[in-house]
Amino acid sequence: MASGEERVLLVDDHEDNLFALESALAPLGQPLERATSGNDALKAVLRGGIGLVLLDVVMPQVSGLDVVRYMQRVEQTQHIPVILLTGFGRDSELARVAYRLGVADLVMKPVDPWALRTKVRYLLAQRRRMQALDIQVQLQDVELRSLRSQLDSVHAPHASAPLPHPDVRVPQQPGPHGTETGGRHQETQYAEEGEG
């Protein structure tokens, strides 16, 4: 287990449920953290280092849905996947609200350990892929800005310089405002002298 590895936050107000979740997820070797209330869960996600939240729906004071609503409003927590846990069986209204809030899944208690491990493994892998893509996009953005800056610095000194005459044999002549011009005036002068 890497020291910088993100933790899975287990949130339930009953110790026996937390123990069951820990037992189910132990084979993954993923670091786990406990919270026994919605307020503790919010403090944990705001401290950082959380890669996934398993969250009981029904808790006193701050419910699981309240935690999800708050997480969706805060930029640093809105992309953390959440699996909601419910002991009330299938509830279409709860499912509708939960999925509208953006939860990754809604799981019935008692949990099937194998199914839960599979979901957690998949969501963590997906989160790592998204983070790797974000880093890649940021690096490419920095590289693109650097290339643009280099290109601008290469072109900038030459932007105000006069264009050379297409015939390199014609020397540059001072123009009416002290700038050098091509040999057009000189060619006219030679033509006039030739006529005289």
PASEBA-1860 file (N, C-alpha, C; in nm, 3 decimals):
! residues 196
1> MASGEERV> 0.084/-0.119/0.000/0.000/0.000/0.000/0.088/0.123/0.000 ~ 0.068/0.211/-0.099/0.148/0.333/-0.111/0.104/0.434/-0.007 ~ 0.203/0.513/0.042/0.171/0.609/0.148/0.075/0.718/0.101 ~ 0.081/0.752/-0.029/-0.007/0.857/-0.081/-0.139/0.805/-0.133 ~ -0.168/0.678/-0.111/-0.289/0.618/-0.166/-0.414/0.675/-0.099 ~ -0.516/0.702/-0.179/-0.639/0.758/-0.125/-0.714/0.654/-0.042 ~ -0.784/0.704/0.060/-0.857/0.616/0.150/-1.003/0.602/0.108 ~ -1.061/0.490/0.151/-1.206/0.470/0.135/-1.270/0.508/0.268
9> LLVDDHED> -1.363/0.602/0.262/-1.430/0.648/0.383/-1.559/0.568/0.404 ~ -1.570/0.504/0.520/-1.688/0.425/0.557/-1.769/0.507/0.657 ~ -1.896/0.533/0.623/-1.976/0.621/0.709/-2.105/0.548/0.750 ~ -2.118/0.525/0.880/-2.240/0.462/0.934/-2.245/0.493/1.082 ~ -2.365/0.513/1.136/-2.376/0.545/1.278/-2.384/0.420/1.365 ~ -2.371/0.301/1.305/-2.370/0.175/1.382/-2.235/0.105/1.364 ~ -2.170/0.076/1.476/-2.037/0.013/1.473/-2.037/-0.122/1.403 ~ -2.146/-0.201/1.422/-2.148/-0.333/1.359/-2.150/-0.323/1.206
17> NLFALESA> -2.218/-0.220/1.154/-2.219/-0.200/1.009/-2.081/-0.159/0.958 ~ -2.011/-0.074/1.034/-1.876/-0.034/0.996/-1.782/-0.155/0.996 ~ -1.797/-0.240/1.097/-1.713/-0.360/1.104/-1.740/-0.450/0.984 ~ -1.868/-0.466/0.945/-1.903/-0.549/0.830/-1.842/-0.493/0.701 ~ -1.845/-0.361/0.687/-1.786/-0.299/0.569/-1.635/-0.317/0.565 ~ -1.571/-0.299/0.681/-1.426/-0.320/0.689/-1.388/-0.463/0.653 ~ -1.466/-0.558/0.703/-1.439/-0.700/0.674/-1.456/-0.729/0.525 ~ -1.559/-0.669/0.464/-1.585/-0.693/0.323/-1.474/-0.636/0.235
25> LAPLGQPL> -1.419/-0.520/0.274/-1.320/-0.451/0.190/-1.175/-0.485/0.224 ~ -1.152/-0.552/0.336/-1.015/-0.583/0.378/-0.932/-0.652/0.270 ~ -0.988/-0.750/0.194/-0.907/-0.817/0.091/-0.852/-0.725/-0.018 ~ -0.908/-0.606/-0.035/-0.858/-0.514/-0.136/-0.724/-0.451/-0.096 ~ -0.695/-0.450/0.035/-0.572/-0.388/0.082/-0.573/-0.237/0.070 ~ -0.691/-0.181/0.057/-0.707/-0.036/0.042/-0.716/0.029/0.180 ~ -0.649/0.143/0.204/-0.663/0.208/0.335/-0.806/0.253/0.359 ~ -0.856/0.230/0.479/-0.994/0.263/0.515/-0.996/0.366/0.627
33> ERATSGND> -1.101/0.446/0.628/-1.122/0.544/0.736/-1.268/0.536/0.777 ~ -1.293/0.555/0.906/-1.430/0.547/0.959/-1.485/0.685/0.993 ~ -1.617/0.698/0.980/-1.688/0.815/1.032/-1.823/0.764/1.082 ~ -1.865/0.814/1.197/-1.990/0.765/1.256/-2.106/0.865/1.247 ~ -2.086/0.972/1.170/-2.195/1.069/1.151/-2.171/1.144/1.021 ~ -2.276/1.211/0.974/-2.265/1.291/0.853/-2.165/1.406/0.870 ~ -2.166/1.468/0.989/-2.072/1.578/1.015/-1.927/1.529/1.009 ~ -1.900/1.413/1.070/-1.765/1.357/1.067/-1.724/1.322/0.923
41> ALKAVLRG> -1.820/1.275/0.845/-1.793/1.241/0.705/-1.752/1.366/0.627 ~ -1.824/1.476/0.648/-1.792/1.601/0.578/-1.654/1.653/0.618 ~ -1.621/1.644/0.747/-1.488/1.686/0.792/-1.380/1.602/0.724 ~ -1.404/1.472/0.714/-1.305/1.381/0.655/-1.281/1.412/0.507 ~ -1.389/1.433/0.430/-1.370/1.460/0.287/-1.305/1.597/0.265 ~ -1.332/1.692/0.352/-1.272/1.825/0.339/-1.124/1.825/0.377 ~ -1.083/1.732/0.463/-0.940/1.720/0.497/-0.860/1.667/0.379 ~ -0.927/1.596/0.288/-0.860/1.545/0.168/-0.811/1.402/0.185
49> GIGLVLLD> -0.765/1.345/0.073/-0.711/1.210/0.075/-0.816/1.100/0.066 ~ -0.941/1.137/0.041/-1.049/1.038/0.029/-1.074/1.012/-0.120 ~ -1.071/0.884/-0.158/-1.092/0.847/-0.298/-1.230/0.792/-0.327 ~ -1.302/0.752/-0.222/-1.436/0.692/-0.238/-1.506/0.697/-0.104 ~ -1.638/0.717/-0.107/-1.717/0.720/0.016/-1.826/0.616/0.010 ~ -1.833/0.531/0.113/-1.947/0.439/0.132/-2.029/0.500/0.245 ~ -2.152/0.536/0.214/-2.228/0.627/0.300/-2.368/0.574/0.331 ~ -2.396/0.557/0.459/-2.531/0.517/0.502/-2.628/0.632/0.474
57> VVMPQVSG> -2.747/0.597/0.427/-2.846/0.700/0.395/-2.905/0.760/0.522 ~ -2.949/0.673/0.614/-3.022/0.720/0.732/-2.927/0.733/0.851 ~ -2.902/0.859/0.890/-2.821/0.889/1.009/-2.884/1.008/1.078 ~ -2.868/1.019/1.211/-2.926/1.134/1.282/-2.860/1.265/1.241 ~ -2.935/1.373/1.246/-2.890/1.510/1.218/-2.856/1.531/1.069 ~ -2.743/1.479/1.023/-2.703/1.497/0.883/-2.712/1.362/0.813 ~ -2.809/1.350/0.722/-2.829/1.222/0.653/-2.725/1.201/0.542 ~ -2.722/1.081/0.488/-2.632/1.052/0.377/-2.661/1.141/0.257
65> LDVVRYMQ> -2.788/1.164/0.228/-2.823/1.251/0.115/-2.777/1.395/0.138 ~ -2.784/1.441/0.265/-2.734/1.575/0.298/-2.583/1.585/0.272 ~ -2.511/1.479/0.307/-2.366/1.477/0.285/-2.336/1.486/0.135 ~ -2.410/1.409/0.055/-2.390/1.411/-0.091/-2.421/1.550/-0.147 ~ -2.529/1.611/-0.101/-2.565/1.746/-0.148/-2.452/1.845/-0.120 ~ -2.397/1.836/0.000/-2.289/1.928/0.036/-2.165/1.901/-0.049 ~ -2.131/1.773/-0.067/-2.013/1.737/-0.146/-2.025/1.787/-0.290 ~ -2.147/1.787/-0.344/-2.167/1.833/-0.481/-2.148/1.984/-0.497
73> RVEQTQHI> -2.162/2.057/-0.387/-2.148/2.203/-0.393/-2.004/2.250/-0.376 ~ -1.915/2.161/-0.331/-1.776/2.198/-0.303/-1.686/2.138/-0.410 ~ -1.607/2.223/-0.473/-1.526/2.179/-0.587/-1.431/2.064/-0.552 ~ -1.367/2.070/-0.435/-1.269/1.968/-0.400/-1.331/1.831/-0.369 ~ -1.463/1.827/-0.346/-1.526/1.699/-0.312/-1.628/1.650/-0.414 ~ -1.662/1.733/-0.514/-1.773/1.697/-0.602/-1.742/1.581/-0.697 ~ -1.613/1.548/-0.713/-1.579/1.437/-0.803/-1.543/1.308/-0.728 ~ -1.561/1.308/-0.596/-1.536/1.185/-0.519/-1.656/1.094/-0.537
81> PVILLTGF> -1.637/0.970/-0.587/-1.752/0.881/-0.604/-1.811/0.839/-0.469 ~ -1.944/0.826/-0.467/-2.017/0.789/-0.345/-2.105/0.668/-0.374 ~ -2.094/0.567/-0.286/-2.189/0.455/-0.288/-2.278/0.473/-0.166 ~ -2.407/0.489/-0.190/-2.503/0.502/-0.080/-2.547/0.364/-0.034 ~ -2.560/0.348/0.097/-2.604/0.220/0.156/-2.738/0.241/0.225 ~ -2.831/0.153/0.196/-2.962/0.165/0.259/-3.010/0.029/0.309 ~ -3.076/0.032/0.426/-3.131/-0.091/0.484/-3.281/-0.101/0.466 ~ -3.340/-0.012/0.385/-3.485/-0.010/0.368/-3.534/-0.076/0.241
89> GRDSELAR> -3.448/-0.157/0.179/-3.491/-0.227/0.058/-3.501/-0.132/-0.060 ~ -3.562/-0.180/-0.167/-3.570/-0.100/-0.290/-3.671/0.013/-0.271 ~ -3.626/0.134/-0.297/-3.710/0.252/-0.282/-3.687/0.338/-0.407 ~ -3.787/0.341/-0.495/-3.768/0.411/-0.623/-3.747/0.561/-0.604 ~ -3.812/0.620/-0.504/-3.796/0.764/-0.480/-3.654/0.794/-0.431 ~ -3.603/0.711/-0.340/-3.466/0.728/-0.291/-3.367/0.713/-0.406 ~ -3.389/0.611/-0.489/-3.301/0.587/-0.604/-3.302/0.708/-0.699 ~ -3.422/0.761/-0.724/-3.434/0.876/-0.814/-3.355/0.995/-0.761
97> VAYRLGVA> -3.374/1.025/-0.632/-3.304/1.139/-0.571/-3.153/1.114/-0.569 ~ -3.114/0.994/-0.531/-2.972/0.960/-0.519/-2.900/0.974/-0.652 ~ -2.956/0.915/-0.756/-2.890/0.920/-0.887/-2.893/1.061/-0.946 ~ -2.997/1.136/-0.915/-3.001/1.275/-0.961/-2.891/1.356/-0.895 ~ -2.857/1.322/-0.771/-2.748/1.390/-0.700/-2.610/1.346/-0.751 ~ -2.606/1.240/-0.830/-2.479/1.199/-0.889/-2.406/1.088/-0.816 ~ -2.477/1.012/-0.729/-2.408/0.901/-0.662/-2.371/0.793/-0.763 ~ -2.264/0.721/-0.734/-2.216/0.617/-0.825/-2.305/0.493/-0.820
105> DLVMKPVD> -2.357/0.461/-0.700/-2.440/0.342/-0.686/-2.520/0.349/-0.556 ~ -2.627/0.269/-0.553/-2.712/0.257/-0.434/-2.715/0.109/-0.400 ~ -2.665/0.073/-0.282/-2.648/-0.067/-0.244/-2.736/-0.099/-0.123 ~ -2.801/-0.216/-0.129/-2.888/-0.259/-0.019/-2.808/-0.331/0.090 ~ -2.846/-0.309/0.213/-2.790/-0.383/0.327/-2.878/-0.505/0.353 ~ -2.820/-0.613/0.401/-2.677/-0.635/0.422/-2.603/-0.647/0.289 ~ -2.482/-0.597/0.285/-2.408/-0.592/0.160/-2.352/-0.730/0.124 ~ -2.345/-0.755/-0.006/-2.277/-0.873/-0.058/-2.128/-0.836/-0.067
113> PWALRTKV> -2.040/-0.897/0.015/-1.899/-0.857/0.018/-1.831/-0.861/-0.119 ~ -1.855/-0.969/-0.197/-1.790/-0.981/-0.328/-1.835/-0.870/-0.422 ~ -1.968/-0.845/-0.426/-2.021/-0.740/-0.514/-1.969/-0.603/-0.472 ~ -1.963/-0.579/-0.341/-1.915/-0.450/-0.292/-1.768/-0.430/-0.328 ~ -1.686/-0.533/-0.310/-1.543/-0.522/-0.346/-1.527/-0.492/-0.494 ~ -1.609/-0.558/-0.578/-1.602/-0.536/-0.723/-1.635/-0.391/-0.757 ~ -1.742/-0.338/-0.697/-1.782/-0.198/-0.723/-1.673/-0.101/-0.677 ~ -1.620/-0.124/-0.557/-1.518/-0.035/-0.501/-1.392/-0.039/-0.586
121> RYLLAQRR> -1.349/-0.157/-0.625/-1.228/-0.171/-0.708/-1.246/-0.096/-0.841 ~ -1.363/-0.114/-0.902/-1.391/-0.048/-1.031/-1.391/0.104/-1.016 ~ -1.461/0.157/-0.915/-1.472/0.302/-0.897/-1.337/0.367/-0.864 ~ -1.256/0.297/-0.784/-1.124/0.351/-0.753/-1.034/0.353/-0.877 ~ -1.041/0.246/-0.957/-0.961/0.240/-1.080/-1.006/0.350/-1.176 ~ -1.136/0.371/-1.188/-1.189/0.476/-1.276/-1.144/0.614/-1.228 ~ -1.145/0.636/-1.098/-1.100/0.765/-1.042/-0.952/0.788/-1.072 ~ -0.870/0.683/-1.057/-0.727/0.697/-1.087/-0.704/0.731/-1.235
129> RMQALDIQ> -0.783/0.667/-1.323/-0.770/0.696/-1.467/-0.806/0.842/-1.496 ~ -0.913/0.890/-1.433/-0.955/1.029/-1.454/-0.850/1.126/-1.402 ~ -0.791/1.094/-1.286/-0.687/1.182/-1.231/-0.564/1.184/-1.322 ~ -0.528/1.065/-1.375/-0.413/1.058/-1.466/-0.439/1.140/-1.593 ~ -0.563/1.133/-1.645/-0.599/1.212/-1.763/-0.594/1.361/-1.733 ~ -0.642/1.400/-1.615/-0.638/1.542/-1.575/-0.494/1.592/-1.571 ~ -0.405/1.511/-1.513/-0.263/1.550/-1.504/-0.204/1.562/-1.644 ~ -0.238/1.468/-1.731/-0.187/1.469/-1.869/-0.234/1.595/-1.942
137> VQLQDVEL> -0.361/1.630/-1.925/-0.416/1.750/-1.990/-0.346/1.875/-1.937 ~ -0.323/1.882/-1.806/-0.255/1.998/-1.748/-0.112/2.010/-1.801 ~ -0.041/1.897/-1.810/0.096/1.899/-1.861/0.100/1.944/-2.007 ~ 0.004/1.894/-2.087/-0.002/1.934/-2.227/-0.036/2.081/-2.241 ~ -0.120/2.132/-2.152/-0.155/2.274/-2.153/-0.032/2.360/-2.123 ~ 0.046/2.318/-2.023/0.170/2.391/-1.988/0.267/2.387/-2.106 ~ 0.281/2.270/-2.168/0.372/2.256/-2.282/0.327/2.344/-2.400 ~ 0.196/2.347/-2.424/0.142/2.428/-2.533/0.167/2.577/-2.508
145> RSLRSQLD> 0.146/2.620/-2.384/0.172/2.761/-2.351/0.320/2.796/-2.368 ~ 0.407/2.703/-2.329/0.551/2.724/-2.344/0.588/2.736/-2.492 ~ 0.531/2.648/-2.575/0.560/2.653/-2.719/0.509/2.783/-2.781 ~ 0.390/2.827/-2.738/0.336/2.953/-2.790/0.426/3.070/-2.751 ~ 0.474/3.068/-2.628/0.562/3.173/-2.580/0.692/3.176/-2.660 ~ 0.748/3.058/-2.685/0.870/3.049/-2.766/0.846/3.101/-2.907 ~ 0.733/3.062/-2.964/0.699/3.106/-3.099/0.682/3.258/-3.105 ~ 0.615/3.314/-3.006/0.598/3.459/-3.000/0.732/3.530/-2.987
153> SVHAPHAS> 0.823/3.476/-2.906/0.953/3.541/-2.887/1.038/3.532/-3.013 ~ 1.021/3.428/-3.093/1.095/3.414/-3.218/1.045/3.515/-3.321 ~ 0.915/3.534/-3.327/0.855/3.623/-3.427/0.854/3.770/-3.385 ~ 0.854/3.798/-3.258/0.838/3.936/-3.210/0.946/4.032/-3.260 ~ 1.077/4.001/-3.254/1.178/4.098/-3.297/1.170/4.132/-3.445 ~ 1.119/4.041/-3.526/1.114/4.061/-3.670/0.985/4.126/-3.717 ~ 0.890/4.143/-3.624/0.759/4.194/-3.664/0.767/4.337/-3.717 ~ 0.853/4.423/-3.657/0.859/4.563/-3.698/0.970/4.589/-3.801
161> APLPHPDV> 1.057/4.492/-3.830/1.166/4.513/-3.926/1.110/4.517/-4.068 ~ 1.165/4.606/-4.156/1.114/4.613/-4.294/1.150/4.486/-4.370 ~ 1.065/4.452/-4.462/1.091/4.334/-4.544/1.204/4.364/-4.641 ~ 1.297/4.272/-4.662/1.406/4.296/-4.756/1.354/4.297/-4.900 ~ 1.428/4.367/-4.988/1.392/4.370/-5.129/1.410/4.229/-5.186 ~ 1.318/4.187/-5.272/1.329/4.051/-5.324/1.458/4.026/-5.402 ~ 1.515/4.132/-5.460/1.641/4.117/-5.533/1.754/4.156/-5.438 ~ 1.830/4.058/-5.391/1.932/4.084/-5.290/2.045/4.171/-5.343
169> RVPQQPGP> 2.056/4.188/-5.475/2.161/4.272/-5.533/2.132/4.421/-5.516 ~ 2.007/4.453/-5.489/1.968/4.594/-5.474/1.992/4.636/-5.331 ~ 2.079/4.734/-5.306/2.107/4.776/-5.167/1.988/4.850/-5.106 ~ 1.979/4.843/-4.973/1.875/4.915/-4.900/1.905/5.065/-4.904 ~ 1.804/5.148/-4.925/1.820/5.294/-4.932/1.740/5.359/-4.819 ~ 1.789/5.473/-4.768/1.711/5.544/-4.666/1.579/5.593/-4.725 ~ 1.470/5.570/-4.654/1.339/5.614/-4.700/1.311/5.756/-4.658 ~ 1.190/5.805/-4.687/1.156/5.944/-4.656/1.155/5.973/-4.507
177> HGTETGGR> 1.135/5.871/-4.423/1.131/5.892/-4.278/1.251/5.831/-4.211 ~ 1.360/5.816/-4.280/1.481/5.762/-4.221/1.487/5.610/-4.222 ~ 1.380/5.544/-4.273/1.382/5.397/-4.279/1.438/5.356/-4.412 ~ 1.489/5.235/-4.413/1.545/5.186/-4.537/1.434/5.128/-4.622 ~ 1.444/5.152/-4.753/1.345/5.096/-4.843/1.417/5.010/-4.944 ~ 1.344/4.944/-5.027/1.405/4.863/-5.132/1.463/4.952/-5.240 ~ 1.511/4.894/-5.347/1.582/4.968/-5.451/1.493/5.028/-5.558 ~ 1.362/5.042/-5.533/1.271/5.092/-5.636/1.307/5.235/-5.675
185> HQETQYAE> 1.335/5.324/-5.575/1.371/5.464/-5.603/1.501/5.470/-5.684 ~ 1.596/5.384/-5.644/1.725/5.383/-5.713/1.708/5.338/-5.858 ~ 1.622/5.237/-5.880/1.598/5.189/-6.017/1.541/5.303/-6.102 ~ 1.450/5.384/-6.047/1.390/5.496/-6.120/1.496/5.599/-6.152 ~ 1.587/5.623/-6.054/1.693/5.719/-6.074/1.784/5.676/-6.189 ~ 1.821/5.546/-6.192/1.905/5.494/-6.300/1.835/5.508/-6.435 ~ 1.706/5.485/-6.436/1.630/5.494/-6.561/1.632/5.637/-6.614 ~ 1.613/5.735/-6.520/1.613/5.874/-6.561/1.750/5.916/-6.613
193> EGEG> 1.859/5.871/-6.547/1.994/5.904/-6.591/2.022/5.844/-6.728 ~ 1.967/5.727/-6.754/1.988/5.660/-6.882/1.919/5.734/-6.993 ~ 1.805/5.799/-6.960/1.732/5.873/-7.064/1.803/6.002/-7.097 ~ 1.876/6.065/-6.996/1.936/6.196/-7.017/2.063/6.193/-7.098
END
